[in-house]
Amino acid sequence: MKAHHITPPIALTIAGSDSGGGAGIQADLRAFMAFRVHGCSALSCVTAQNTCGVDRVDPIPPAGLEAQLQAIQNDLAVDALKTGMLLNAELIQTTAELLRHWTIPKVIDPVMVSRTGAVLLEADAIAALRQNLLPLATLLTPNRHEARLLSGHELNNDSDTEKAAAIIHAQGPAAVLIKSGSDRSQGGRDLLFNGQPHWLEEGTWVDTPHTHGTGCTLSAAVTAGLALGQDLEEAIARAREYVKRGLKQALAIGQGQGPICHWVEIRDIKESD
C-alpha cells in the first residue's frame, strides 16, 4: 500500500516544560495537534512541577535555545509561533533576535507567575520583555496580573482594564488580549485591544477548580488558528471556545489543580459558538 502523505501547517512553541503535563510545552503541543497543526518546539526551561505547584525551574543555556530555533528554521516552514515561559533577560533577548527574522504571526504569552505564586519571569526580565518581544507580537496574551505588571496600572474595573490595555498596546504589540483567567468576578470576559477596546463575552461560567494550563492552551490554540490561515478575530474566537470545552471536561488528576482536557472535538467549533 502506498503511503498517503500530507503537508499540514506548522506551529512553533518556545516555552518551558511542565513535568506534570498540564501546561507549557506539553499543553501547547496537545492544542496544536487538536487543531491538526504539526507542532514543533524549542525548550526554554525545565520545571519540576505537578498539580500542586512548581518546585524548581532550570533555564536552558541561551546557546541551547538558539540552536533549537536555528535547527527548526533551517528545515521547517513554520506558519505561526508562540512564546511562553522565558524566565530571564538572556533567553528573551536570544529569542527576540531570532524572531525578528521571521515574518509570520507571533503570539507572545508573557508568562510571569504561576497560579500558585511561583516566579516564572525574573524581575529584571520585564524590561527585556517590553523592549525586545512586545514590539514583535501579532498578539500579546497577558492575564490580569501580567497586564498590571506590564502597564503599571491597576485593573479594578472595565475602564481601568481598557486603560491598561492601551498602555500595553502603545509598547508595540499589534493587538493585546487581556484574559480574565480564573477571576470569577469577570465572568470569563476577555478584552481584545487593537487600537479600540472590544469586550469578548464568555457567556456561561464554567465552574471547575481544574484550570491548569488554560493560559498556555489559549495562546497555543490562537497560534494554531493563525497557522491555519484564520484571521486574528476568528482564531481568538475558536481558541476561546476550545478552552471553554476543555474546562467543561477538565481532568481531576493529582492532589491539586488538574489541567483542562485536550480530548475536545474541534470540528464543530465555529466563530459563532
C-alpha positions in Angstrom: 0.0 0.0 0.0 1.3 3.4 -1.0 1.6 5.9 1.8 -0.7 9.0 1.8 1.5 12.0 2.5 0.1 15.2 3.9 1.6 18.6 4.4 0.0 20.2 7.4 0.5 23.8 8.7 3.3 24.1 11.2 3.3 25.9 14.5 6.2 26.5 16.8 6.1 26.9 20.6 9.1 28.4 22.5 8.3 27.7 26.2 9.1 25.7 29.3 8.4 22.0 30.1 5.8 21.1 32.7 6.8 17.8 34.2 3.1 17.3 35.3 2.0 17.6 31.7 -0.7 20.3 32.3 0.9 23.5 30.9 3.8 24.8 29.0 5.3 22.8 26.0 3.1 19.8 26.8 -0.2 21.8 26.6 0.9 23.7 23.6 1.7 20.6 21.5 -1.6 19.0 22.5 -3.5 22.1 21.4 -1.6 22.2 18.1 -2.5 18.5 17.5 -6.2 19.1 18.3 -6.3 21.6 15.5 -4.4 19.3 13.2 -1.4 21.5 13.0 2.1 20.0 13.3 3.8 21.3 16.4 7.5 21.8 16.8 9.1 23.2 20.0 12.1 25.0 21.4 12.6 24.4 25.1 13.5 27.4 27.2 13.3 26.0 30.7 12.7 22.7 32.6 10.4 22.9 35.5 9.8 20.3 38.3 6.1 20.7 38.9 2.8 18.9 39.4 -0.8 19.8 40.1 0.2 21.2 43.4 2.8 23.7 42.2 6.3 24.4 40.9 9.2 23.1 42.9 12.2 24.0 40.7 13.0 25.9 37.5 16.2 25.3 35.4 16.7 27.6 32.4 18.2 26.2 29.2 21.5 27.9 28.2 20.8 30.7 25.7 23.1 28.9 23.2 21.0 25.8 23.5 17.8 27.7 22.9 19.4 29.4 19.9 20.5 26.0 18.4 17.0 24.6 18.7 15.5 27.6 16.9 18.1 27.6 14.2 17.6 23.9 13.6 13.8 24.4 13.2 14.3 27.5 10.9 16.8 25.6 8.7 14.4 22.9 7.9 10.7 23.6 8.7 8.5 26.2 7.1 6.8 27.5 10.3 3.5 29.2 9.7 2.9 30.8 13.1 4.7 30.7 16.5 4.1 31.4 20.2 6.3 32.1 23.1 5.6 31.1 26.7 7.8 31.0 29.7 11.2 32.5 29.0 12.3 33.3 32.6 15.3 35.7 32.2 16.6 38.5 30.1 19.2 36.4 28.3 16.6 33.9 27.0 14.3 36.8 26.0 17.0 38.6 24.1 18.1 35.4 22.3 14.5 34.6 21.3 13.8 38.1 20.1 16.9 38.3 18.0 15.9 35.2 16.0 12.2 36.0 15.8 12.9 39.4 14.2 13.8 37.5 11.0 10.6 35.5 10.9 7.8 37.4 9.1 5.0 35.1 10.4 2.3 35.7 13.1 3.7 35.7 16.6 1.7 35.2 19.7 3.5 36.3 22.8 2.3 34.9 26.1 4.1 36.9 28.8 4.3 34.2 31.5 5.4 35.8 34.7 3.9 34.0 37.8 2.3 30.5 38.1 -1.1 30.0 39.5 0.4 29.0 42.9 2.7 32.1 43.0 6.0 30.6 41.7 8.0 33.3 39.9 8.4 32.3 36.2 9.9 35.6 35.0 12.8 37.2 36.8 12.1 40.8 37.9 14.9 42.3 35.7 13.5 40.5 32.7 10.3 42.5 32.5 12.2 45.4 30.9 13.7 43.0 28.3 10.3 41.6 27.6 8.9 45.1 27.0 11.8 46.2 24.8 12.5 43.1 22.8 9.4 40.9 22.5 6.4 43.2 22.8 7.1 45.1 19.5 7.2 41.7 17.7 3.8 40.5 18.8 0.9 40.0 16.5 -1.0 39.3 19.7 0.1 39.6 23.3 -2.0 37.5 25.8 -1.4 38.7 29.4 -3.7 37.7 32.2 -4.9 40.4 34.5 -1.9 40.1 36.9 0.5 40.3 34.0 -1.3 43.2 32.4 -1.0 45.1 35.7 2.8 44.4 35.8 3.3 45.4 32.1 1.1 48.6 32.3 1.8 49.7 35.9 -1.9 50.3 36.1 -4.4 48.7 38.5 -7.3 46.8 36.9 -10.2 47.5 39.3 -13.0 47.9 36.7 -13.6 47.9 32.9 -12.3 51.4 32.4 -9.0 50.5 34.2 -8.6 47.4 32.1 -9.1 49.3 28.9 -6.5 51.9 30.0 -4.0 49.2 30.9 -4.6 47.6 27.5 -4.0 50.9 25.7 -0.7 51.4 27.7 0.5 47.9 26.8 -0.6 48.4 23.1 1.5 51.5 22.9 4.5 49.4 23.8 4.4 47.7 20.4 2.1 44.7 20.0 -0.3 44.8 17.2 -3.1 43.6 19.5 -3.5 42.8 23.2 -5.8 40.2 24.7 -6.2 40.6 28.4 -7.5 37.3 29.8 -9.9 37.1 32.7 -8.5 33.8 33.7 -9.8 32.3 36.9 -11.2 35.6 38.1 -14.8 34.7 38.6 -15.8 38.3 39.1 -15.0 38.8 35.4 -17.3 36.0 34.4 -14.9 34.9 31.6 -14.9 38.3 29.9 -11.7 38.9 28.0 -10.6 42.3 26.5 -9.2 42.5 23.0 -7.5 45.8 22.2 -6.2 46.6 18.7 -6.4 50.3 18.9 -10.0 50.1 20.2 -11.4 48.0 23.1 -13.5 45.0 22.3 -15.0 43.1 25.2 -15.4 39.4 24.4 -18.2 37.8 26.4 -17.8 34.2 27.6 -21.5 33.6 28.3 -21.7 30.7 30.8 -19.1 30.5 33.5 -17.5 27.0 33.8 -17.3 26.2 37.5 -14.3 23.9 38.0 -11.1 24.0 40.2 -9.2 22.2 37.4 -7.9 25.1 35.2 -4.2 24.4 35.0 -2.8 25.2 31.6 -5.7 27.5 30.4 -3.4 30.4 29.5 -0.9 28.3 27.6 -3.7 26.5 25.8 -5.4 29.6 24.7 -2.3 31.2 23.2 -1.4 27.9 21.5 -4.9 27.5 20.1 -4.8 31.0 18.7 -1.4 30.2 17.2 -2.8 27.1 15.6 -5.6 29.1 14.1 -3.2 31.6 12.6 -1.1 28.8 11.2 -4.3 27.5 9.5 -4.7 30.9 7.9 -7.5 32.2 10.1 -7.7 36.0 10.7 -6.9 37.1 14.3 -10.5 37.5 15.4 -11.6 34.1 14.2 -8.5 32.4 15.7 -9.3 34.0 19.1 -12.9 33.1 18.9 -12.2 29.4 18.2 -9.4 29.3 20.7 -11.7 30.6 23.5 -14.3 28.0 22.6 -11.7 25.3 22.6 -10.6 26.3 26.1 -14.2 26.5 27.3 -14.9 23.0 26.1 -11.7 21.8 27.7 -12.8 23.3 31.1 -16.1 21.6 30.8 -14.4 18.2 31.0 -11.3 19.1 33.0 -9.1 16.4 34.3 -9.4 15.7 38.1 -5.9 14.2 38.5 -3.3 14.6 41.2 -3.8 16.2 44.6 -4.0 19.8 43.4 -5.4 21.8 40.4 -5.8 19.5 37.5 -5.4 20.5 33.8 -8.0 21.2 31.2 -8.8 18.4 28.8 -7.5 18.4 25.3 -9.7 15.5 24.1 -12.0 18.0 22.6 -13.7 17.6 19.2 -13.0 20.8 17.3 -14.6 20.1 14.0 -17.8 21.8 15.1 -16.1 24.8 16.8 -17.2 27.8 14.9 -16.7 31.5 15.4 -20.4 31.8 16.3 -20.2 29.2 19.1 
